[in-house]
Amino acid sequence: MLALAFDPHIMLHVDYAIVLTFGGFFVIVSVLRQMPWVVTLVSGLMATRHSVYLTSLLSSQVISNVPSTVLIGKFTSFSEALFLGSNIGGLGTVVGSMCNLLVFKEYTDFGNHNQVRFFLAFLPLTFWASLSWP
């Protein structure tokens, strides 16, 4: 609202597809949290700190790290594993973190950059980071 008050024309430059994508992840998470089979599955995966870490790492690469943390957070007390997994998992894919999506959009829109190179640059980093937690 503050941006609208200072410069109403700025709203013409907002990438609403990205805003809706991010909001959509939270809608999906709120629906998933109400499904009994998802509750059973996720709570079953929260037995150890390593399983929490791997679950948050993998789910962050599919539904983004913040919604993944919201989904898994109520089922575990292993907060360190949850936060490490979701942050490292956010490195892996374009939807892993909204920052990745924004960077990918800029990378492809404002240069002659190969999209495959973008993903290949992230894969070794994600693999290395996922192994770095004891």
N, CA, C and O atoms as a GROMACS GRO file, in nm:
protein
  536
    1MET      N    1   0.082  -0.119   0.000
    1MET     CA    2   0.000   0.000   0.000
    1MET      C    3   0.087   0.125   0.000
    1MET      O    4   0.050   0.227  -0.060
    2LEU      N    5   0.201   0.119   0.067
    2LEU     CA    6   0.290   0.234   0.072
    2LEU      C    7   0.342   0.270  -0.067
    2LEU      O    8   0.348   0.387  -0.103
    3ALA      N    9   0.379   0.168  -0.145
    3ALA     CA   10   0.426   0.192  -0.281
    3ALA      C   11   0.317   0.255  -0.365
    3ALA      O   12   0.343   0.345  -0.446
    4LEU      N   13   0.196   0.210  -0.346
    4LEU     CA   14   0.082   0.265  -0.419
    4LEU      C   15   0.059   0.412  -0.385
    4LEU      O   16   0.023   0.492  -0.471
    5ALA      N   17   0.081   0.447  -0.259
    5ALA     CA   18   0.064   0.586  -0.216
    5ALA      C   19   0.170   0.678  -0.276
    5ALA      O   20   0.140   0.791  -0.314
    6PHE      N   21   0.294   0.629  -0.285
    6PHE     CA   22   0.403   0.712  -0.338
    6PHE      C   23   0.408   0.713  -0.491
    6PHE      O   24   0.434   0.817  -0.551
    7ASP      N   25   0.384   0.599  -0.552
    7ASP     CA   26   0.394   0.589  -0.698
    7ASP      C   27   0.295   0.485  -0.749
    7ASP      O   28   0.330   0.368  -0.758
    8PRO      N   29   0.173   0.525  -0.782
    8PRO     CA   30   0.071   0.430  -0.825
    8PRO      C   31   0.110   0.352  -0.951
    8PRO      O   32   0.060   0.241  -0.973
    9HIS      N   33   0.197   0.409  -1.033
    9HIS     CA   34   0.237   0.342  -1.157
    9HIS      C   35   0.326   0.220  -1.132
    9HIS      O   36   0.342   0.136  -1.220
   10ILE      N   37   0.382   0.210  -1.013
   10ILE     CA   38   0.468   0.097  -0.981
   10ILE      C   39   0.391  -0.035  -0.985
   10ILE      O   40   0.448  -0.141  -1.010
   11MET      N   41   0.262  -0.027  -0.960
   11MET     CA   42   0.180  -0.149  -0.961
   11MET      C   43   0.167  -0.209  -1.101
   11MET      O   44   0.129  -0.325  -1.115
   12LEU      N   45   0.198  -0.131  -1.203
   12LEU     CA   46   0.195  -0.182  -1.340
   12LEU      C   47   0.314  -0.272  -1.370
   12LEU      O   48   0.313  -0.347  -1.468
   13HIS      N   49   0.418  -0.264  -1.286
   13HIS     CA   50   0.541  -0.339  -1.309
   13HIS      C   51   0.556  -0.461  -1.219
   13HIS      O   52   0.659  -0.529  -1.223
   14VAL      N   53   0.458  -0.487  -1.139
   14VAL     CA   54   0.462  -0.604  -1.050
   14VAL      C   55   0.441  -0.731  -1.132
   14VAL      O   56   0.354  -0.736  -1.219
   15ASP      N   57   0.520  -0.831  -1.104
   15ASP     CA   58   0.503  -0.960  -1.172
   15ASP      C   59   0.399  -1.040  -1.092
   15ASP      O   60   0.434  -1.113  -0.998
   16TYR      N   61   0.275  -1.025  -1.130
   16TYR     CA   62   0.166  -1.086  -1.055
   16TYR      C   63   0.167  -1.238  -1.065
   16TYR      O   64   0.114  -1.305  -0.976
   17ALA      N   65   0.225  -1.294  -1.169
   17ALA     CA   66   0.234  -1.440  -1.182
   17ALA      C   67   0.318  -1.497  -1.069
   17ALA      O   68   0.285  -1.602  -1.014
   18ILE      N   69   0.427  -1.430  -1.035
   18ILE     CA   70   0.512  -1.477  -0.925
   18ILE      C   71   0.441  -1.462  -0.792
   18ILE      O   72   0.447  -1.550  -0.707
   19VAL      N   73   0.374  -1.350  -0.773
   19VAL     CA   74   0.298  -1.328  -0.649
   19VAL      C   75   0.191  -1.436  -0.632
   19VAL      O   76   0.176  -1.491  -0.523
   20LEU      N   77   0.118  -1.465  -0.738
   20LEU     CA   78   0.014  -1.568  -0.733
   20LEU      C   79   0.074  -1.708  -0.713
   20LEU      O   80   0.015  -1.791  -0.644
   21THR      N   81   0.189  -1.734  -0.773
   21THR     CA   82   0.256  -1.863  -0.754
   21THR      C   83   0.291  -1.883  -0.607
   21THR      O   84   0.263  -1.988  -0.550
   22PHE      N   85   0.352  -1.781  -0.547
   22PHE     CA   86   0.390  -1.791  -0.406
   22PHE      C   87   0.268  -1.807  -0.317
   22PHE      O   88   0.268  -1.889  -0.225
   23GLY      N   89   0.165  -1.730  -0.343
   23GLY     CA   90   0.041  -1.742  -0.266
   23GLY      C   91  -0.023  -1.879  -0.286
   23GLY      O   92  -0.080  -1.936  -0.192
   24GLY      N   93  -0.013  -1.930  -0.407
   24GLY     CA   94  -0.068  -2.063  -0.437
   24GLY      C   95  -0.003  -2.173  -0.355
   24GLY      O   96  -0.070  -2.268  -0.315
   25PHE      N   97   0.127  -2.160  -0.330
   25PHE     CA   98   0.195  -2.260  -0.247
   25PHE      C   99   0.134  -2.266  -0.107
   25PHE      O  100   0.119  -2.375  -0.051
   26PHE      N  101   0.098  -2.151  -0.052
   26PHE     CA  102   0.038  -2.149   0.082
   26PHE      C  103  -0.104  -2.205   0.080
   26PHE      O  104  -0.146  -2.270   0.177
   27VAL      N  105  -0.177  -2.182  -0.026
   27VAL     CA  106  -0.310  -2.241  -0.039
   27VAL      C  107  -0.298  -2.392  -0.045
   27VAL      O  108  -0.372  -2.464   0.023
   28ILE      N  109  -0.204  -2.442  -0.124
   28ILE     CA  110  -0.182  -2.586  -0.135
   28ILE      C  111  -0.144  -2.645   0.001
   28ILE      O  112  -0.196  -2.750   0.040
   29VAL      N  113  -0.055  -2.578   0.073
   29VAL     CA  114  -0.013  -2.627   0.205
   29VAL      C  115  -0.131  -2.630   0.302
   29VAL      O  116  -0.144  -2.725   0.378
   30SER      N  117  -0.215  -2.528   0.300
   30SER     CA  118  -0.329  -2.527   0.393
   30SER      C  119  -0.427  -2.640   0.360
   30SER      O  120  -0.488  -2.696   0.451
   31VAL      N  121  -0.442  -2.673   0.234
   31VAL     CA  122  -0.527  -2.786   0.196
   31VAL      C  123  -0.462  -2.917   0.237
   31VAL      O  124  -0.528  -3.006   0.291
   32LEU      N  125  -0.332  -2.930   0.212
   32LEU     CA  126  -0.261  -3.053   0.247
   32LEU      C  127  -0.265  -3.081   0.397
   32LEU      O  128  -0.278  -3.197   0.438
   33ARG      N  129  -0.255  -2.978   0.479
   33ARG     CA  130  -0.256  -2.995   0.625
   33ARG      C  131  -0.390  -3.046   0.678
   33ARG      O  132  -0.398  -3.089   0.793
   34GLN      N  133  -0.492  -3.042   0.595
   34GLN     CA  134  -0.624  -3.089   0.637
   34GLN      C  135  -0.656  -3.229   0.586
   34GLN      O  136  -0.759  -3.286   0.620
   35MET      N  137  -0.568  -3.284   0.505
   35MET     CA  138  -0.592  -3.417   0.448
   35MET      C  139  -0.534  -3.522   0.542
   35MET      O  140  -0.414  -3.520   0.570
   36PRO      N  141  -0.617  -3.615   0.591
   36PRO     CA  142  -0.571  -3.713   0.690
   36PRO      C  143  -0.451  -3.796   0.643
   36PRO      O  144  -0.360  -3.822   0.723
   37TRP      N  145  -0.447  -3.837   0.518
   37TRP     CA  146  -0.336  -3.919   0.472
   37TRP      C  147  -0.205  -3.839   0.467
   37TRP      O  148  -0.098  -3.896   0.486
   38VAL      N  149  -0.213  -3.709   0.441
   38VAL     CA  150  -0.093  -3.625   0.443
   38VAL      C  151  -0.045  -3.607   0.586
   38VAL      O  152   0.075  -3.614   0.613
   39VAL      N  153  -0.138  -3.584   0.678
   39VAL     CA  154  -0.104  -3.571   0.820
   39VAL      C  155  -0.035  -3.698   0.868
   39VAL      O  156   0.067  -3.691   0.938
   40THR      N  157  -0.089  -3.813   0.832
   40THR     CA  158  -0.030  -3.941   0.873
   40THR      C  159   0.109  -3.958   0.812
   40THR      O  160   0.203  -3.998   0.882
   41LEU      N  161   0.123  -3.927   0.685
   41LEU     CA  162   0.252  -3.941   0.617
   41LEU      C  163   0.356  -3.849   0.676
   41LEU      O  164   0.466  -3.894   0.711
   42VAL      N  165   0.325  -3.722   0.688
   42VAL     CA  166   0.423  -3.625   0.738
   42VAL      C  167   0.459  -3.654   0.883
   42VAL      O  168   0.576  -3.650   0.919
   43SER      N  169   0.362  -3.682   0.965
   43SER     CA  170   0.393  -3.710   1.106
   43SER      C  171   0.475  -3.838   1.120
   43SER      O  172   0.556  -3.850   1.213
   44GLY      N  173   0.456  -3.932   1.031
   44GLY     CA  174   0.537  -4.054   1.032
   44GLY      C  175   0.681  -4.030   0.992
   44GLY      O  176   0.770  -4.106   1.030
   45LEU      N  177   0.704  -3.926   0.915
   45LEU     CA  178   0.840  -3.894   0.870
   45LEU      C  179   0.917  -3.807   0.969
   45LEU      O  180   1.032  -3.771   0.943
   46MET      N  181   0.858  -3.773   1.081
   46MET     CA  182   0.918  -3.682   1.176
   46MET      C  183   0.980  -3.752   1.296
   46MET      O  184   0.992  -3.691   1.403
   47ALA      N  185   1.020  -3.877   1.282
   47ALA     CA  186   1.068  -3.956   1.395
   47ALA      C  187   1.206  -3.914   1.446
   47ALA      O  188   1.230  -3.913   1.567
   48THR      N  189   1.296  -3.879   1.356
   48THR     CA  190   1.432  -3.843   1.396
   48THR      C  191   1.470  -3.709   1.332
   48THR      O  192   1.403  -3.661   1.241
   49ARG      N  193   1.577  -3.651   1.382
   49ARG     CA  194   1.620  -3.524   1.325
   49ARG      C  195   1.669  -3.542   1.181
   49ARG      O  196   1.655  -3.451   1.100
   50HIS      N  197   1.725  -3.658   1.149
   50HIS     CA  198   1.770  -3.682   1.012
   50HIS      C  199   1.652  -3.697   0.916
   50HIS      O  200   1.656  -3.649   0.802
   51SER      N  201   1.547  -3.763   0.962
   51SER     CA  202   1.430  -3.776   0.875
   51SER      C  203   1.360  -3.641   0.856
   51SER      O  204   1.306  -3.614   0.749
   52VAL      N  205   1.360  -3.557   0.959
   52VAL     CA  206   1.304  -3.422   0.946
   52VAL      C  207   1.387  -3.342   0.847
   52VAL      O  208   1.333  -3.271   0.762
   53TYR      N  209   1.520  -3.353   0.859
   53TYR     CA  210   1.609  -3.282   0.768
   53TYR      C  211   1.585  -3.323   0.623
   53TYR      O  212   1.570  -3.238   0.536
   54LEU      N  213   1.582  -3.452   0.597
   54LEU     CA  214   1.562  -3.501   0.460
   54LEU      C  215   1.424  -3.467   0.407
   54LEU      O  216   1.409  -3.431   0.290
   55THR      N  217   1.323  -3.479   0.491
   55THR     CA  218   1.186  -3.447   0.448
   55THR      C  219   1.174  -3.298   0.413
   55THR      O  220   1.116  -3.263   0.310
   56SER      N  221   1.229  -3.213   0.497
   56SER     CA  222   1.221  -3.069   0.467
   56SER      C  223   1.308  -3.033   0.348
   56SER      O  224   1.270  -2.946   0.269
   57LEU      N  225   1.422  -3.097   0.332
   57LEU     CA  226   1.508  -3.071   0.217
   57LEU      C  227   1.437  -3.108   0.086
   57LEU      O  228   1.437  -3.030  -0.008
   58LEU      N  229   1.378  -3.225   0.082
   58LEU     CA  230   1.312  -3.271  -0.040
   58LEU      C  231   1.182  -3.195  -0.068
   58LEU      O  232   1.155  -3.158  -0.183
   59SER      N  233   1.103  -3.171   0.035
   59SER     CA  234   0.976  -3.100   0.012
   59SER      C  235   1.001  -2.954  -0.027
   59SER      O  236   0.920  -2.895  -0.098
   60SER      N  237   1.110  -2.896   0.020
   60SER     CA  238   1.143  -2.758  -0.016
   60SER      C  239   1.174  -2.744  -0.164
   60SER      O  240   1.156  -2.636  -0.221
   61GLN      N  241   1.219  -2.850  -0.225
   61GLN     CA  242   1.250  -2.846  -0.367
   61GLN      C  243   1.126  -2.860  -0.454
   61GLN      O  244   1.131  -2.840  -0.575
   62VAL      N  245   1.013  -2.895  -0.392
   62VAL     CA  246   0.889  -2.914  -0.468
   62VAL      C  247   0.790  -2.801  -0.444
   62VAL      O  248   0.728  -2.752  -0.539
   63ILE      N  249   0.774  -2.758  -0.319
   63ILE     CA  250   0.672  -2.657  -0.287
   63ILE      C  251   0.730  -2.529  -0.229
   63ILE      O  252   0.655  -2.448  -0.174
   64SER      N  253   0.858  -2.508  -0.238
   64SER     CA  254   0.926  -2.389  -0.188
   64SER      C  255   0.954  -2.406  -0.038
   64SER      O  256   0.882  -2.474   0.033
   65ASN      N  257   1.061  -2.342   0.006
   65ASN     CA  258   1.107  -2.367   0.142
   65ASN      C  259   1.018  -2.308   0.251
   65ASN      O  260   1.004  -2.370   0.357
   66VAL      N  261   0.958  -2.194   0.230
   66VAL     CA  262   0.874  -2.136   0.336
   66VAL      C  263   0.744  -2.214   0.353
   66VAL      O  264   0.711  -2.250   0.466
   67PRO      N  265   0.668  -2.243   0.247
   67PRO     CA  266   0.549  -2.325   0.265
   67PRO      C  267   0.581  -2.466   0.318
   67PRO      O  268   0.503  -2.523   0.394
   68SER      N  269   0.696  -2.521   0.278
   68SER     CA  270   0.737  -2.651   0.329
   68SER      C  271   0.757  -2.647   0.481
   68SER      O  272   0.715  -2.738   0.552
   69THR      N  273   0.820  -2.542   0.528
   69THR     CA  274   0.841  -2.525   0.672
   69THR      C  275   0.709  -2.510   0.744
   69THR      O  276   0.692  -2.565   0.853
   70VAL      N  277   0.615  -2.438   0.686
   70VAL     CA  278   0.482  -2.423   0.745
   70VAL      C  279   0.411  -2.558   0.752
   70VAL      O  280   0.347  -2.590   0.851
   71LEU      N  281   0.423  -2.638   0.646
   71LEU     CA  282   0.359  -2.769   0.641
   71LEU      C  283   0.417  -2.864   0.746
   71LEU      O  284   0.342  -2.930   0.818
   72ILE      N  285   0.547  -2.871   0.754
   72ILE     CA  286   0.614  -2.970   0.839
   72ILE      C  287   0.628  -2.923   0.984
   72ILE      O  288   0.632  -3.004   1.076
   73GLY      N  289   0.635  -2.792   1.004
   73GLY     CA  290   0.664  -2.736   1.135
   73GLY      C  291   0.576  -2.783   1.249
   73GLY      O  292   0.624  -2.800   1.361
   74LYS      N  293   0.449  -2.804   1.223
   74LYS     CA  294   0.360  -2.843   1.334
   74LYS      C  295   0.377  -2.989   1.375
   74LYS      O  296   0.321  -3.031   1.476
   75PHE      N  297   0.453  -3.066   1.298
   75PHE     CA  298   0.468  -3.208   1.325
   75PHE      C  299   0.600  -3.244   1.392
   75PHE      O  300   0.624  -3.362   1.420
   76THR      N  301   0.687  -3.147   1.417
   76THR     CA  302   0.819  -3.181   1.471
   76THR      C  303   0.866  -3.083   1.576
   76THR      O  304   0.824  -2.967   1.579
   77SER      N  305   0.953  -3.131   1.662
   77SER     CA  306   1.020  -3.044   1.759
   77SER      C  307   1.167  -3.028   1.722
   77SER      O  308   1.241  -2.961   1.794
   78PHE      N  309   1.210  -3.089   1.612
   78PHE     CA  310   1.349  -3.078   1.565
   78PHE      C  311   1.363  -2.955   1.476
   78PHE      O  312   1.378  -2.965   1.354
   79SER      N  313   1.358  -2.838   1.539
   79SER     CA  314   1.356  -2.713   1.462
   79SER      C  315   1.486  -2.689   1.385
   79SER      O  316   1.482  -2.638   1.273
   80GLU      N  317   1.600  -2.726   1.441
   80GLU     CA  318   1.727  -2.706   1.370
   80GLU      C  319   1.729  -2.786   1.241
   80GLU      O  320   1.769  -2.735   1.136
   81ALA      N  321   1.688  -2.911   1.248
   81ALA     CA  322   1.685  -2.996   1.129
   81ALA      C  323   1.585  -2.944   1.026
   81ALA      O  324   1.612  -2.946   0.906
   82LEU      N  325   1.472  -2.896   1.074
   82LEU     CA  326   1.370  -2.841   0.985
   82LEU      C  327   1.422  -2.718   0.911
   82LEU      O  328   1.407  -2.707   0.789
   83PHE      N  329   1.484  -2.626   0.984
   83PHE     CA  330   1.530  -2.503   0.921
   83PHE      C  331   1.651  -2.526   0.830
   83PHE      O  332   1.660  -2.465   0.724
   84LEU      N  333   1.742  -2.614   0.870
   84LEU     CA  334   1.855  -2.645   0.782
   84LEU      C  335   1.807  -2.713   0.654
   84LEU      O  336   1.851  -2.678   0.545
   85GLY      N  337   1.719  -2.810   0.668
   85GLY     CA  338   1.668  -2.881   0.551
   85GLY      C  339   1.593  -2.791   0.456
   85GLY      O  340   1.609  -2.801   0.335
   86SER      N  341   1.510  -2.703   0.510
   86SER     CA  342   1.432  -2.616   0.421
   86SER      C  343   1.521  -2.511   0.355
   86SER      O  344   1.498  -2.476   0.240
   87ASN      N  345   1.620  -2.461   0.427
   87ASN     CA  346   1.709  -2.362   0.365
   87ASN      C  347   1.800  -2.423   0.260
   87ASN      O  348   1.819  -2.366   0.153
   88ILE      N  349   1.856  -2.539   0.289
   88ILE     CA  350   1.941  -2.605   0.190
   88ILE      C  351   1.856  -2.657   0.075
   88ILE      O  352   1.899  -2.650  -0.041
   89GLY      N  353   1.739  -2.707   0.104
   89GLY     CA  354   1.649  -2.753  -0.002
   89GLY      C  355   1.606  -2.641  -0.094
   89GLY      O  356   1.575  -2.664  -0.211
   90GLY      N  357   1.603  -2.520  -0.042
   90GLY     CA  358   1.567  -2.405  -0.123
   90GLY      C  359   1.668  -2.373  -0.231
   90GLY      O  360   1.638  -2.298  -0.324
   91LEU      N  361   1.788  -2.430  -0.220
   91LEU     CA  362   1.890  -2.406  -0.322
   91LEU      C  363   1.863  -2.485  -0.450
   91LEU      O  364   1.906  -2.444  -0.558
   92GLY      N  365   1.794  -2.595  -0.439
   92GLY     CA  366   1.794  -2.695  -0.545
   92GLY      C  367   1.715  -2.670  -0.671
   92GLY      O  368   1.756  -2.714  -0.778
   93THR      N  369   1.603  -2.601  -0.663
   93THR     CA  370   1.519  -2.585  -0.780
   93THR      C  371   1.470  -2.441  -0.790
   93THR      O  372   1.488  -2.361  -0.698
   94VAL      N  373   1.409  -2.409  -0.902
   94VAL     CA  374   1.357  -2.274  -0.921
   94VAL      C  375   1.248  -2.245  -0.819
   94VAL      O  376   1.242  -2.133  -0.766
   95VAL      N  377   1.162  -2.341  -0.789
   95VAL     CA  378   1.057  -2.318  -0.690
   95VAL      C  379   1.103  -2.343  -0.548
   95VAL      O  380   1.027  -2.323  -0.454
   96GLY      N  381   1.227  -2.387  -0.530
   96GLY     CA  382   1.280  -2.412  -0.396
   96GLY      C  383   1.279  -2.289  -0.308
   96GLY      O  384   1.265  -2.299  -0.186
   97SER      N  385   1.293  -2.176  -0.368
   97SER     CA  386   1.288  -2.049  -0.298
   97SER      C  387   1.236  -1.944  -0.396
   97SER      O  388   1.270  -1.947  -0.514
   98MET      N  389   1.156  -1.853  -0.348
   98MET     CA  390   1.107  -1.749  -0.436
   98MET      C  391   1.221  -1.664  -0.490
   98MET      O  392   1.212  -1.611  -0.601
   99CYS      N  393   1.329  -1.652  -0.415
   99CYS     CA  394   1.447  -1.580  -0.465
   99CYS      C  395   1.500  -1.650  -0.590
   99CYS      O  396   1.538  -1.583  -0.686
  100ASN      N  397   1.504  -1.782  -0.588
  100ASN     CA  398   1.550  -1.856  -0.706
  100ASN      C  399   1.462  -1.826  -0.827
  100ASN      O  400   1.513  -1.808  -0.938
  101LEU      N  401   1.333  -1.822  -0.806
  101LEU     CA  402   1.241  -1.794  -0.916
  101LEU      C  403   1.263  -1.654  -0.973
  101LEU      O  404   1.262  -1.635  -1.094
  102LEU      N  405   1.283  -1.557  -0.886
  102LEU     CA  406   1.308  -1.420  -0.932
  102LEU      C  407   1.440  -1.410  -1.006
  102LEU      O  408   1.449  -1.345  -1.111
  103VAL      N  409   1.544  -1.474  -0.954
  103VAL     CA  410   1.674  -1.472  -1.020
  103VAL      C  411   1.666  -1.542  -1.154
  103VAL      O  412   1.722  -1.493  -1.253
  104PHE      N  413   1.598  -1.656  -1.160
  104PHE     CA  414   1.585  -1.728  -1.287
  104PHE      C  415   1.513  -1.644  -1.391
  104PHE      O  416   1.551  -1.643  -1.508
  105LYS      N  417   1.410  -1.574  -1.350
  105LYS     CA  418   1.336  -1.489  -1.442
  105LYS      C  419   1.426  -1.378  -1.497
  105LYS      O  420   1.426  -1.352  -1.617
  106GLU      N  421   1.502  -1.315  -1.410
  106GLU     CA  422   1.594  -1.211  -1.455
  106GLU      C  423   1.703  -1.270  -1.544
  106GLU      O  424   1.741  -1.210  -1.645
  107TYR      N  425   1.752  -1.385  -1.508
  107TYR     CA  426   1.858  -1.454  -1.583
  107TYR      C  427   1.814  -1.484  -1.725
  107TYR      O  428   1.891  -1.466  -1.819
  108THR      N  429   1.692  -1.528  -1.741
  108THR     CA  430   1.643  -1.563  -1.875
  108THR      C  431   1.588  -1.444  -1.951
  108THR      O  432   1.596  -1.442  -2.074
  109ASP      N  433   1.533  -1.344  -1.882
  109ASP     CA  434   1.472  -1.229  -1.950
  109ASP      C  435   1.575  -1.127  -2.000
  109ASP      O  436   1.556  -1.064  -2.104
  110PHE      N  437   1.684  -1.111  -1.926
  110PHE     CA  438   1.776  -1.002  -1.956
  110PHE      C  439   1.913  -1.050  -2.002
  110PHE      O  440   2.014  -0.989  -1.968
  111GLY      N  441   1.916  -1.155  -2.076
  111GLY     CA  442   2.044  -1.201  -2.129
  111GLY      C  443   2.024  -1.323  -2.215
  111GLY      O  444   1.919  -1.386  -2.214
  112ASN      N  445   2.125  -1.354  -2.288
  112ASN     CA  446   2.123  -1.475  -2.370
  112ASN      C  447   2.183  -1.590  -2.290
  112ASN      O  448   2.290  -1.642  -2.324
  113HIS      N  449   2.115  -1.627  -2.188
  113HIS     CA  450   2.167  -1.730  -2.099
  113HIS      C  451   2.091  -1.860  -2.120
  113HIS      O  452   1.969  -1.862  -2.136
  114ASN      N  453   2.165  -1.966  -2.119
  114ASN     CA  454   2.108  -2.099  -2.135
  114ASN      C  455   2.043  -2.142  -2.003
  114ASN      O  456   2.107  -2.139  -1.898
  115GLN      N  457   1.916  -2.180  -2.009
  115GLN     CA  458   1.844  -2.221  -1.888
  115GLN      C  459   1.904  -2.346  -1.826
  115GLN      O  460   1.902  -2.361  -1.704
  116VAL      N  461   1.956  -2.437  -1.907
  116VAL     CA  462   2.015  -2.560  -1.856
  116VAL      C  463   2.139  -2.527  -1.772
  116VAL      O  464   2.162  -2.590  -1.669
  117ARG      N  465   2.218  -2.430  -1.816
  117ARG     CA  466   2.337  -2.390  -1.740
  117ARG      C  467   2.299  -2.340  -1.601
  117ARG      O  468   2.371  -2.364  -1.504
  118PHE      N  469   2.187  -2.272  -1.592
  118PHE     CA  470   2.140  -2.222  -1.463
  118PHE      C  471   2.117  -2.338  -1.366
  118PHE      O  472   2.161  -2.333  -1.251
  119PHE      N  473   2.049  -2.441  -1.413
  119PHE     CA  474   2.020  -2.557  -1.328
  119PHE      C  475   2.145  -2.638  -1.296
  119PHE      O  476   2.161  -2.686  -1.184
  120LEU      N  477   2.232  -2.653  -1.393
  120LEU     CA  478   2.355  -2.730  -1.371
  120LEU      C  479   2.446  -2.661  -1.270
  120LEU      O  480   2.523  -2.728  -1.201
  121ALA      N  481   2.439  -2.530  -1.261
  121ALA     CA  482   2.519  -2.459  -1.162
  121ALA      C  483   2.470  -2.486  -1.020
  121ALA      O  484   2.549  -2.489  -0.926
  122PHE      N  485   2.339  -2.505  -1.004
  122PHE     CA  486   2.282  -2.527  -0.871
  122PHE      C  487   2.296  -2.671  -0.822
  122PHE      O  488   2.308  -2.693  -0.702
  123LEU      N  489   2.296  -2.768  -0.912
  123LEU     CA  490   2.296  -2.908  -0.870
  123LEU      C  491   2.415  -2.947  -0.782
  123LEU      O  492   2.392  -3.004  -0.676
  124PRO      N  493   2.540  -2.918  -0.821
  124PRO     CA  494   2.652  -2.956  -0.733
  124PRO      C  495   2.646  -2.885  -0.598
  124PRO      O  496   2.678  -2.944  -0.495
  125LEU      N  497   2.606  -2.759  -0.599
  125LEU     CA  498   2.595  -2.683  -0.474
  125LEU      C  499   2.491  -2.745  -0.381
  125LEU      O  500   2.516  -2.759  -0.261
  126THR      N  501   2.378  -2.782  -0.435
  126THR     CA  502   2.273  -2.844  -0.354
  126THR      C  503   2.318  -2.978  -0.300
  126THR      O  504   2.297  -3.008  -0.182
  127PHE      N  505   2.381  -3.058  -0.384
  127PHE     CA  506   2.428  -3.190  -0.341
  127PHE      C  507   2.531  -3.175  -0.229
  127PHE      O  508   2.523  -3.244  -0.128
  128TRP      N  509   2.627  -3.086  -0.247
  128TRP     CA  510   2.730  -3.065  -0.146
  128TRP      C  511   2.668  -3.014  -0.016
  128TRP      O  512   2.702  -3.062   0.092
  129ALA      N  513   2.579  -2.917  -0.026
  129ALA     CA  514   2.518  -2.860   0.094
  129ALA      C  515   2.432  -2.962   0.167
  129ALA      O  516   2.427  -2.960   0.290
  130SER      N  517   2.364  -3.050   0.095
  130SER     CA  518   2.278  -3.149   0.160
  130SER      C  519   2.358  -3.251   0.238
  130SER      O  520   2.307  -3.309   0.334
  131LEU      N  521   2.482  -3.273   0.199
  131LEU     CA  522   2.569  -3.368   0.271
  131LEU      C  523   2.645  -3.305   0.385
  131LEU      O  524   2.709  -3.375   0.463
  132SER      N  525   2.640  -3.173   0.396
  132SER     CA  526   2.724  -3.104   0.492
  132SER      C  527   2.674  -3.107   0.636
  132SER      O  528   2.748  -3.074   0.728
  133TRP      N  529   2.549  -3.146   0.656
  133TRP     CA  530   2.496  -3.150   0.792
  133TRP      C  531   2.517  -3.288   0.851
  133TRP      O  532   2.482  -3.388   0.788
  134PRO      N  533   2.573  -3.297   0.970
  134PRO     CA  534   2.604  -3.429   1.029
  134PRO      C  535   2.481  -3.510   1.064
  134PRO      O  536   2.493  -3.622   1.114
   0.00000   0.00000   0.00000
